[in-house]
Amino acid sequence: MNVGLDIKNRVGAGMAIMTLLLAGCATGPAYMRPTVDVPGAFKERPAAAAATVPPPGWKSASPQDAQDRGAWWEIFHDASLNQLEARVTVSNQTIVKAVASLQQARAVVGQARSAYYPTIQAGIAPDRVRTSQTVIGRQGLAGKTVWDNTASVNATWEPDLFGKIGHAVEGAKAREQASAADLASVELSMHAELAVDYFDLRGLDTQTDLLQQTVVAFKAALDIATQRFDAGVASDSDVALAQTQLQTARSQLIDLGVMRAQLEHAIATLIGESASTFTLPPSAVQLAPPDIPAGVPSQLLERRPDVAAAERLVAASNADVGSATAAFFPDLMLSLTGGLESGGFSQWASAPSRFWAVGLPLVGTVFDGGLRKQKLNAAKAMYESSVADYRQVVLTSFQDVEDNLAALRILADESGAQQLAVSAAQHELDLALQLYQGGAIGYLEVVTAQTAALTNERTAIDIARRRLDASVLLVRALGGLWG
């Protein structure tokens, strides 16, 4: 009868029975997404929201942060912007770093999952040993030098009886998903930052064009004042005032170059190019802000990647609580070792040289001074902290949308009023120039009208820029746009 084989069969059967008996003993709380108060409509767009409120029986929000947001910047219909945004996707170093972070998180998931499988090690150990002469029981080997050659295979496996490994995998997977959401958030932010910088630069281009035209107009006004002075019908103060206006306009024109250069450099960095080699030709084309559908507040929980990332971190913290709970239960480690051992390699082929061992230790901590309890308390506190972070991100997302909806609404009204102011100021300037040429008023009144007209036109350009910026920021606040 093969006694060794019988023992191995019995041990294997015992291990299988124990594994089955203890299976399903996973510990720790089941994860439930934290509840948040979601308004039924955006305050700044109640009519539009009411039209999109789902009918009774609508499903709860489910994350869609991984859904493709598409090239949302194309709604502005600017070919130059589209080309720059395409370069951000592949060359922005902040995005590249976020991709690497996601890859790292995926590797951590693989590391956690590897604990489900046994670890197998194999090795050969040829040892030359000299035994002591004074030790009893060497059976003729006392004081001799002998070979002790070993070739063995060792396999160990820890069954996940109480969810220790499962919670680690669950936490790693949740953090991987949070990292993926962080990547989407970084991509959205980088594209939005580029669009804002681009529209700010184009606003400066438009102001540059305005000031160039203003310099031409002020030069013409200076010529008129000079002609009147030469004719003896105007004082030299008129010429001085006209020269002051002209030089002030030129100074303002030059000053725009500082901010434009800085914005151009910022755009170069965003697209992954050196600021020293990047140039963006000027263009004074004014763009109109597009109409952006805001949807309903509940969709933010599906669309915003930062909300999804915060929720996944809550799930990871919940898994950490499970891991801390599993530490209160014993660990079972199954081990199996087998191989050959002899004084010479030629004896490995003989049956007496074979050896094997099976281990089935079930070990638990009896006393640790409250260490596990405090780790569990810390994990629970971290979970509560992550829940608070999640709810704060949700509240901030609602604020972002309301802020930019309000900005668009108010700036649209301001733009209409400002256009009337521009028209009135230009009419006042035309009248002032006519009256001055006719000798009815002094040049000071012309200067006042020129200043008012230029100020109002620059304000109108700035409002148009702010409306475009608010449109971009609204897209970012909504988590992108879906078709």
C-alpha positions in Angstrom: 0.0 0.0 0.0 1.4 3.5 -0.9 1.1 5.2 2.5 2.5 8.5 1.3 -0.1 8.8 -1.5 -2.9 7.9 0.9 -1.8 10.7 3.3 -1.6 13.2 0.4 -5.1 12.3 -0.7 -6.5 12.6 2.8 -4.8 16.0 3.3 -6.0 17.3 0.0 -9.5 16.2 0.7 -9.4 17.8 4.1 -8.2 21.1 2.6 -11.0 21.0 0.0 -13.6 20.4 2.6 -12.3 23.2 4.8 -12.2 25.6 1.9 -15.8 24.8 1.0 -17.0 25.2 4.6 -15.3 28.6 5.0 -16.2 29.9 1.6 -18.7 32.7 1.4 -17.5 34.1 4.8 -16.6 37.5 3.2 -16.6 40.3 5.8 -17.1 44.0 5.6 -20.0 46.3 4.7 -21.8 46.1 1.3 -21.2 49.2 -0.8 -24.0 51.6 -1.4 -23.6 54.9 -3.3 -24.0 57.9 -0.9 -27.2 59.8 -1.2 -27.2 63.4 -2.3 -29.8 66.1 -2.6 -30.4 66.9 -6.3 -32.6 69.8 -7.3 -35.2 69.2 -10.0 -34.0 72.1 -12.2 -31.3 74.7 -12.6 -32.4 78.0 -11.1 -30.8 79.9 -13.9 -32.7 77.9 -16.6 -36.0 76.7 -15.2 -38.0 76.7 -18.4 -35.4 74.7 -20.4 -35.0 72.3 -17.5 -38.8 71.8 -17.1 -39.0 70.6 -20.7 -36.4 67.9 -20.1 -37.6 66.6 -16.7 -38.0 62.8 -17.0 -41.5 61.4 -16.7 -42.6 59.3 -13.6 -40.7 56.1 -13.3 -37.4 57.4 -14.6 -34.3 55.5 -13.6 -31.7 56.6 -11.1 -28.6 58.3 -12.4 -25.8 55.9 -13.4 -22.2 57.2 -14.1 -21.5 57.9 -17.8 -18.2 59.6 -17.1 -16.4 57.2 -19.5 -18.7 58.2 -22.4 -17.0 60.0 -25.2 -17.6 63.7 -24.9 -16.6 64.3 -28.5 -14.9 67.4 -29.9 -17.3 69.8 -28.1 -15.1 72.8 -29.1 -16.4 72.4 -32.7 -19.6 74.1 -31.6 -17.7 77.4 -31.8 -17.0 76.8 -35.5 -13.4 78.1 -35.5 -11.0 76.0 -37.6 -7.9 77.4 -35.8 -9.3 76.4 -32.4 -10.1 72.9 -33.7 -6.6 72.3 -34.9 -5.1 73.4 -31.5 -7.5 71.3 -29.5 -6.5 68.2 -31.6 -2.9 68.8 -30.5 -3.9 69.0 -26.9 -5.3 65.5 -27.0 -2.0 63.9 -28.0 0.7 66.3 -26.8 -0.4 67.9 -23.5 2.0 66.7 -20.8 -0.6 67.0 -18.0 -2.8 64.5 -20.0 0.2 62.3 -20.6 0.9 62.2 -16.9 -2.7 61.4 -16.1 -2.6 58.5 -18.6 0.5 57.1 -16.8 -1.3 57.4 -13.5 -4.2 55.3 -15.0 -1.7 52.7 -16.2 -0.2 52.6 -12.8 -3.6 52.1 -11.2 -4.3 49.2 -13.6 -1.1 47.6 -12.6 -2.1 47.8 -8.9 -5.3 46.0 -9.8 -3.3 43.2 -11.4 -1.1 43.0 -8.3 -4.1 42.7 -6.0 -5.7 40.0 -8.3 -2.5 37.9 -8.3 -3.2 37.0 -4.7 -6.0 34.8 -5.8 -3.5 32.4 -7.4 -0.9 30.1 -5.8 2.7 31.0 -5.7 5.0 28.3 -7.0 8.8 28.3 -6.5 11.4 25.8 -7.7 15.1 25.6 -6.9 18.2 23.4 -6.8 20.5 23.6 -3.8 23.8 21.7 -3.9 25.4 22.1 -0.5 28.8 20.9 0.8 28.5 20.3 4.6 30.9 19.2 7.3 29.3 17.8 10.4 30.5 18.1 13.9 32.3 15.3 15.6 30.9 15.9 19.0 27.2 15.6 18.2 25.6 12.2 19.0 23.3 10.6 16.4 25.1 11.3 13.2 25.0 7.6 12.2 28.6 7.5 11.0 28.7 11.0 9.5 30.3 12.7 12.5 33.3 14.8 11.5 32.8 14.1 7.8 32.3 16.4 4.8 29.4 15.4 2.6 27.2 16.6 -0.2 23.5 17.5 0.5 21.9 18.1 -2.9 18.3 19.2 -3.0 15.9 19.9 -5.8 12.4 21.0 -4.7 9.2 22.6 -5.8 7.2 24.6 -3.2 3.6 25.8 -3.7 1.7 28.1 -1.4 -1.9 29.4 -1.6 -4.0 31.5 0.7 -7.8 30.9 0.1 -9.8 34.1 0.3 -12.0 32.8 3.1 -13.0 36.1 4.7 -12.7 38.6 1.8 -9.2 39.9 2.6 -8.0 39.5 -1.0 -11.4 40.4 -2.5 -11.6 43.7 -0.6 -8.1 44.6 -1.8 -9.1 43.9 -5.4 -12.3 45.8 -5.0 -10.4 48.8 -3.6 -7.8 48.7 -6.3 -10.4 48.4 -9.0 -12.4 51.4 -7.6 -9.2 53.5 -7.5 -8.4 52.5 -11.1 -11.9 53.7 -12.1 -11.3 56.9 -10.1 -8.0 57.3 -12.0 -9.8 56.9 -15.3 -12.3 59.6 -14.2 -9.4 61.8 -13.2 -8.0 61.4 -16.7 -11.3 62.4 -18.3 -11.4 65.4 -15.9 -7.9 66.4 -16.8 -8.6 66.1 -20.6 -11.8 68.2 -20.1 -10.0 70.8 -18.1 -7.0 71.1 -20.5 -9.3 71.5 -23.5 -11.4 74.1 -21.7 -8.3 76.0 -20.6 -7.0 76.1 -24.2 -10.4 77.4 -25.4 -10.5 80.1 -22.8 -6.9 81.2 -23.6 -7.7 81.1 -27.3 -10.8 83.3 -26.9 -8.9 85.7 -24.6 -6.2 86.0 -27.2 -8.7 86.6 -30.0 -10.4 89.2 -27.8 -7.0 91.0 -27.7 -6.7 90.6 -31.4 -10.0 92.3 -31.8 -9.0 95.1 -29.4 -5.8 95.5 -31.3 -7.7 95.9 -34.5 -9.9 98.5 -32.8 -7.0 100.4 -31.5 -5.2 100.4 -34.9 -8.3 101.9 -36.4 -8.5 104.3 -33.5 -4.9 105.4 -34.1 -5.8 106.2 -37.7 -8.9 108.1 -36.7 -7.0 110.1 -34.0 -4.3 110.9 -36.5 -6.9 112.3 -38.8 -8.3 114.3 -35.9 -4.9 115.6 -35.1 -4.5 116.7 -38.8 -7.8 118.6 -38.5 -6.6 120.3 -35.3 -3.3 121.2 -36.8 -4.9 122.6 -40.0 -7.2 124.8 -37.8 -4.2 125.9 -35.7 -2.3 126.8 -38.9 -5.3 128.7 -40.1 -5.4 130.7 -36.8 -8.9 129.5 -35.8 -7.7 127.1 -33.1 -5.3 127.2 -30.2 -2.2 125.2 -29.7 -3.9 123.4 -26.8 -6.2 121.7 -29.4 -3.1 120.3 -31.1 -1.7 119.2 -27.8 -4.9 117.5 -26.8 -5.1 115.7 -30.1 -1.4 114.6 -29.9 -2.1 113.3 -26.3 -5.1 111.3 -27.5 -3.1 109.8 -30.4 -0.1 108.8 -28.2 -2.4 107.4 -25.5 -4.1 105.2 -28.1 -0.7 104.1 -29.4 0.5 103.3 -25.9 -2.7 101.2 -25.3 -2.1 99.4 -28.5 1.5 98.5 -27.6 0.4 97.4 -24.1 -1.9 94.7 -25.5 1.2 92.9 -26.8 2.3 91.9 -23.3 -0.9 89.9 -22.5 -1.1 88.5 -26.0 2.4 87.2 -25.9 1.7 85.5 -22.5 -1.5 83.9 -23.9 0.3 82.7 -26.9 3.0 81.1 -24.7 0.3 79.5 -22.5 -1.3 78.0 -25.6 2.0 76.6 -26.8 2.5 74.9 -23.4 -0.9 73.4 -23.5 -0.4 71.9 -26.9 3.0 70.5 -25.9 5.2 72.9 -27.9 8.0 75.2 -26.8 6.8 78.8 -26.4 10.0 79.8 -28.3 8.8 78.2 -31.6 5.1 78.7 -31.5 3.3 81.5 -33.2 -0.4 82.1 -33.6 -1.2 84.7 -36.4 -3.6 87.4 -35.3 -7.3 87.3 -36.2 -9.9 89.9 -35.3 -12.9 87.7 -36.2 -15.6 88.0 -33.4 -17.4 84.7 -32.6 -20.9 84.4 -31.2 -21.4 82.1 -28.1 -23.4 79.0 -29.0 -26.5 77.9 -27.2 -25.5 75.1 -24.8 -28.2 72.7 -23.5 -27.8 72.4 -19.7 -30.1 69.4 -19.2 -31.2 68.6 -15.6 -29.1 68.6 -12.4 -29.3 64.8 -12.0 -27.3 64.4 -15.2 -24.3 66.0 -13.6 -24.0 62.9 -11.4 -23.6 60.9 -14.7 -21.5 63.3 -16.8 -19.0 65.1 -14.5 -15.8 63.0 -14.3 -14.8 64.6 -11.0 -18.1 63.5 -9.5 -17.5 60.0 -10.7 -13.9 60.0 -9.4 -15.1 61.1 -5.9 -17.8 58.4 -5.9 -15.3 55.7 -6.8 -13.0 56.8 -4.0 -15.9 56.3 -1.6 -16.2 52.8 -3.0 -12.5 52.3 -2.4 -12.8 53.5 1.1 -15.6 51.1 1.7 -13.4 48.3 0.5 -10.7 49.4 2.9 -13.2 49.1 5.8 -13.8 45.5 4.6 -10.1 44.8 4.5 -9.7 46.2 8.1 -12.6 44.0 9.2 -11.1 40.9 7.6 -8.0 41.3 9.7 -10.0 40.1 12.8 -10.3 36.7 11.2 -7.6 34.0 10.9 -5.6 33.3 7.8 -5.3 29.9 6.2 -2.2 29.2 4.2 -2.0 26.0 2.2 1.5 24.8 1.3 2.9 21.8 -0.6 6.6 21.0 -0.9 8.1 18.1 -2.8 11.5 17.2 -4.3 14.6 15.1 -4.2 17.4 15.2 -1.7 20.6 13.0 -1.6 24.3 13.1 -1.1 25.0 12.6 -4.8 23.2 13.6 -8.0 23.1 10.0 -9.2 20.9 9.0 -6.3 18.1 11.5 -7.2 16.5 8.8 -9.5 16.0 6.4 -6.5 12.7 6.4 -4.5 14.4 6.9 -1.1 15.6 10.3 -2.2 12.1 11.7 -2.6 10.5 13.9 0.0 7.3 15.9 0.4 5.5 18.0 3.0 1.9 19.4 3.2 1.1 22.3 5.5 -2.4 23.6 6.5 -1.8 26.3 9.2 -4.8 28.4 10.3 -3.3 31.4 12.2 -5.1 34.2 13.8 -4.0 37.2 16.0 -5.1 36.7 19.6 -3.9 40.0 21.0 -2.4 43.1 19.3 -3.0 45.9 21.8 -6.0 47.2 19.9 -4.1 47.7 16.7 -6.7 46.1 14.4 -9.5 48.0 16.1 -7.8 51.3 15.6 -7.1 50.5 12.0 -10.8 49.7 11.5 -11.8 53.0 13.2 -9.4 54.8 10.9 -10.8 53.1 7.8 -14.3 54.0 8.9 -13.3 57.6 9.4 -11.7 57.7 6.0 -14.9 56.4 4.5 -16.9 59.2 6.1 -14.3 61.7 4.9 -14.6 60.4 1.3 -18.4 60.6 1.5 -18.1 64.3 2.6 -15.7 64.9 -0.3 -18.2 63.3 -2.8 -21.1 65.4 -1.6 -18.9 68.5 -1.7 -17.9 67.8 -5.3 -21.6 67.4 -6.2 -22.5 70.7 -4.5 -19.6 72.4 -6.3 -20.7 71.0 -9.6 -24.2 72.5 -9.2 -22.5 75.8 -8.3 -20.3 75.8 -11.4 -23.3 75.3 -13.7 -25.4 77.9 -12.0 -22.5 80.4 -12.0 -21.9 80.1 -15.7 -25.6 80.0 -16.6 -26.0 83.2 -14.7 -23.0 84.7 -16.4 -24.3 83.9 -19.8 -27.7 85.2 -19.0 -26.5 88.5 -17.5 -23.7 89.0 -20.1 -26.2 88.6 -22.9 -28.3 91.4 -21.4 -25.2 93.5 -20.8 -24.1 92.9 -24.4 -27.3 94.3 -25.7 -27.1 97.4 -23.5 -23.5 97.9 -24.4 -24.2 97.8 -28.1 -26.6 100.7 -27.6 -24.0 102.5 -25.6 -21.5 102.0 -28.4 -23.9 103.3 -31.0 -24.7 106.4 -28.9 -21.0 107.1 -28.2 -20.1 106.9 -31.9 -23.0 109.2 -32.8 -21.8 111.6 -30.1 -18.2 111.5 -31.5 -19.5 112.1 -35.1 -21.4 115.2 -33.9 -18.5 116.5 -31.8 -16.1 116.3 -34.8 -18.6 118.1 -37.0 -19.2 120.9 -34.5 -15.5 121.3 -33.9 -14.8 121.6 -37.6 -17.5 124.3 -37.7 -15.9 126.1 -34.8 -18.9 125.6 -32.5 -17.0 123.7 -29.7 -13.5 123.3 -28.4 -11.3 120.2 -28.9 -11.8 119.2 -25.3 -15.4 118.1 -26.1 -13.9 116.0 -29.0 -11.5 114.4 -26.6 -14.3 113.5 -24.2 -16.3 112.0 -27.1 -13.3 110.1 -28.4 -12.6 108.6 -25.0 -16.2 107.6 -24.4 -16.5 105.9 -27.8 -13.2 104.0 -27.4 -14.0 102.9 -23.9 -17.4 101.6 -24.9 -16.1 99.8 -27.9 -13.4 98.1 -25.8 -16.0 97.2 -23.2 -18.2 95.6 -25.8 -15.3 93.5 -27.1 -14.5 92.4 -23.5 -18.1 91.4 -22.9 -18.1 89.3 -26.1 -14.9 87.6 -24.8 -16.4 86.9 -21.4 -19.5 85.4 -23.0 -17.3 83.0 -25.0 -15.3 82.1 -21.8 -18.5 81.5 -19.9 -19.7 79.2 -22.7 -16.5 77.1 -22.4 -16.7 77.1 -18.6 -20.4 75.9 -18.8 -19.3 73.0 -21.1 -16.7 72.1 -18.5 -19.2 72.5 -15.6 -21.6 70.1 -17.4 -18.8 67.5 -17.9 -18.7 67.9 -21.7 -21.4 67.7 -24.3 -23.2 64.6 -25.7 -24.8 64.3 -29.0 
